[in-house]
């Protein structure tokens, strides 16, 4: 099966999400048409005027419901499955169970629609490792967070770490299911995944959506919150536009078939980020950040970097300063509007 054609139609699930919003713009800029799914289109009508005539909205109230994607997938050439809750919940069924049902639904819907050529899934570093400050690790395309399966045997609990175990389990098992399902069922379409870490960079209409997903962590740091590193320890980050480009690569590159694309760009500490804030905004006083434990992992990003260069990013992944520079104007604009 060939990749999606030029000017093809791509279904982007969870279109109101942070990564999805940037991905939609990247796809439109590349000449594709986009159908974005949300729970309730009446709450997102601003997207129609913002993205223009090559974008349409469709309702998928619950991705885990039976036949949830059967109408939305009609006539599409590719699917970017980005819809996934970031909520850390104690109930296994509300996390792992629903993610697995949604993945199964979209794969089964794809088999019913002859036009579908590619389906990709947005995974997470949580599918690769159980991150802990200072822990030594190495990630490549064959790294799976098998420890996350403990979520199925450990009693449910409301602690953050127990809920985080559920989240890791759902991302790993859903991604693995995608590859296993395609291997066993041999559908007419191909499957890939993109595996990013923390996404930062540009945004789409935060004046309407607010600082959603991981962009909220930068906003908290910008506003003087001293506890960000406790909530999200230093690890790897990536440019959200890079993640969007790799999503497109998973759909339109001939040689990207049955692949996990590891989208980790740069390691960061919050002190480094604050230094970038201060460098570019010397008029503003920022909090000090001390006592961080730097990330101790290594990651093979050669495949993803090569794809980004192929798609026009001369240096592959953006460096940390470039990522933060793309985000800061939104924070400045928000301050002026307050």
N, C-alpha and C positions, 0 to 999 in steps of 0.2 A: 504494500500500500504506500502510495506517494504521500508526502506531507501535505498540509493544507495549501490550497492554491492561492495565488495572488488575488487580492480583493475578496477572499473567502469570508464566510460568516463564522465568528467565534462566540460560543456561549461562555461567559465569565460568571461563575456562580459566586454569590456573596458580593455583588457588585458595589455595595455600600461600604466595604471594608477598606482599610488603609492600602494594603498591597494591591487589592483589586482595582481601586480607583486609579492608581498610577499605571497599572497594567493596561487598563482600558485605553488610557491616553496613548501609551506606547503602541498598542495595536492599531488604533485609529491613525496615528502619525505614520505608520508603516503601510497604510492603505487598506487595512482590513475593516470589515464591518463587525460590529459588536452587538450582541444581545446580552444584556446584563440581568441577572436574576436577583431579586430581593424578596423579602417576605411580603411586603405590602407596597406596591408601586405608588400608591397615592401619597405616601410619605416621602417619596424621592423624585418628585416631578422636576425638581431643579436640575437633575442629571440630564434630562432630555435637551434643555436649552444649552447647558454647559458643554456637553460632548458633541452636539450637532446631529445632522440628519443621518449619519451612518451609525447611530446608536439607538437602540430600542430597549425598553424595559419589559420584563416578564415576571409574573408572580410565581414563586415557589415557597409557599407558606412554611413547609417543613420538609427539609431534604431527606429525612429518614422515613417519611411516609411512603407507603407502597405506590409505585408508579409516579413518584414525585417529579421526575424529569421527562416523562414521556411526551408532554406537549412542548416544553421549552426546548427540547433538543431537535425538534422538527426542522429539517433543512440546513442544519449547521454542519460545517466542515471540521471544526475542532472544538474541544471543550477544555477550558482552563478551570479546573475544580478548585476554587479558592475558599469556598464557604466552609468555615469551621469556627466554632466558638472557642475563645481563649479562656473561658471561665474555668476556674479550678474548683470542681465540684466533688463532694465526697462519694456520690453514688456512681458505682461502676457502670450501670446501664445508661445513665444520663450522659456519660462521657464516652467510654469505649463503645458501648452498644450502639448509640446513635451514630457515631462516626462510621462504624462498620456498615450499618444499614444504608447510610447515605452513599458510601463508596459502592456497595453492591448495586444500589438503585441506578447510579449513573452508568455503571458498566453494562447492566442489563438493558437500560434505555438505549445505549449506544448500539447494541446488537440489533435493535429494531429499526434503526435509522441508517439506511445505506449510504447517506452522504457523509457520515462521520468517518474521518480518516485518522485523527489523533485525539487521545484524551490524556491530559496531564493532571497530576495531583500536586498541590502545594503542601509539602511535608514540613519538617522542622528539625532543628538540631536535636530536639528531644527524642526523635526517632533513632538518633545515633548514639547519644551518651546521656547519662544522668549527670548533669553539670554540678560541680562543687568547686568552690574557690580553692585554687592552688593544686587541684588534682591533675596529675600527669595523664595525658591521653593522646591518642592519634585517631583522626577521622579520615576515612576515604570512602569510596562508593560502596565498599563491602562492610562498613561498620554499622552494626545494629545494636540498639539498646536493649539487649535481651533481658537485662535486669528488670526492665519495666514490666515484664510478665508477672512479677510478684504482685501486681495490682489485682490479679485474679485469685490469689491465694491469701493475701493479707487482709485482715478484717477492715472494713470501711471505717474511716474516721474523718474528722473535720479539720485536722491539722493541715497547715499549708503543704508540708512535705508529703503527707498521705494523698492529698488532692493532686499535687504535682505528679505523683506516681501514676495516677489515673490518666493525666494529660499525656505523659510520655508514652504510656501504653497505647492510648488511642491513636496517636500519630504514627507510632511504629507499626501497629497491627493493621491500620488502614492502608498504609503504604505497601506493606508486604502483601496484603490481600490483593492490591491492584496488580502487582507483578505475577502473583500465583494464579489469580483468576484468568488473566490473559494467557498464561502458559497452558492452563488446563482447558480453556474453552476455545482457544484459537479463533478469536473474532476477526472480522474484516478490518478492524482498526488497530493502531499501535498505541502503546502506553509508555509514558515517561513520568518522572517526578523531578521536582526541584526542591532542594533541601537547604533553606536559608537559616541564618541565625537572626539576631536582632536587626530589624530593618529601620533605617533612618534615612533622612534626605528630604526631598521635596514632598509636597502634600497637594491634595485636591480639595479646595474649598473648606479649609478648617473654620472659616467664618460661619459655615452652615453645620458641619459635622462635629466641630470641636477638634481637639488634639486627641485623636483616637489611637488605639493600639499602642505600639511602642513609642510613637511620637509623644505620647503623654509623659513618658519618663524624662525625655529631654526638656519638656515644658516645666516639669516639676523642678528639675535641676536649674533651669534658667530663672525660675521664680524664687529660688533660695532654699529648696528642700534639702536638708542635710542627710536624709535617710534613704536616698535613691539607691545607693550601693548595697544597702542591706536588703532591699526589695529585689534588685536585679544586679548581682555581682558582676564585676568586669569579666567579659568573655569576648566573643567575636561579634562583629557587626558587619552589615553590608549596606550598600546604597540601594534603596528601594527601586530605583530606576534600573539598576543592574539585575535585581531579581525579576523585574518585569521583562527585561530583554531576554533573560534566560528562560522565562516562561514562554516567550515567543519562539525561542530556539527549540524548545521541547515540542512545539507544534509545527514549525516550518523548515527545520533543517533535515535534509535527506539522511544524514548519517547519525542522527540522534534517535535511536530506536531501542526501546527496552533499557533505558538508562536512568540512573540517579545522578542528577547534576548537583554537586556540592557547592552551595553558594555562600561560602564564608569569605568575607573580604579582608578584614583587618581586626586585630585584637585592639582593645581599648581599655583605658581606665578613665574614671570620671575626672581625675585631675587633668588628664590630657584634654578632655572635652572642655573643661572650665578654662584651661589655658587658651584654647581656640576661641571660646566666647570672649575672653578678656582681650585677646589680640585684636579682634575685629570690632569690639565695642568697648574701648578703653574708658568711655564715659560712664559705664555702668559698673556697679560694685557687685561682684559675685561671691558666693560662699566659698570657703576653703574646704577641700576634701582631702583628708589624711587617713592613713591606716588601711588602705585598700590592699587586697591580695590580688596581684595580677593573674590573669589566666595563664595556665601552664601547658596548654594543649598545642598540638601541631595538626595541620590539616592539609590534605592534598587537594589543592584548588586548580590544578593545571588544566583540567578539562574545561571547567567553567571559564577560566581566564581566557583560554583559547577561543571559546565560543563568543565571548564578549568582544575580543579583538576582531573576530570575523564580522561581527555585527556593527563595527564602527567605533568601539571603545579602544583607542590606540594603546592604552596602557593596561587593558583588561579591567580589573577591579579598581574602583575609586579608592583613594587613600582617605584616611579619617578626616583630615581637614576639609577635603572636597565634599564629603558627605555632610559634615556639620554646616559648612557654608551654604549648602542648598537648603538647609532647614531654618537657619537663623532669620531670614527675612520674614518668615511666617510669624515667628515669635515677636519680632519688632512690630509688625503690623497689628498683631493682637493687642499689644501693649497700648498702641495709639488709639485703638478702638475702645479700650476699657474706660 
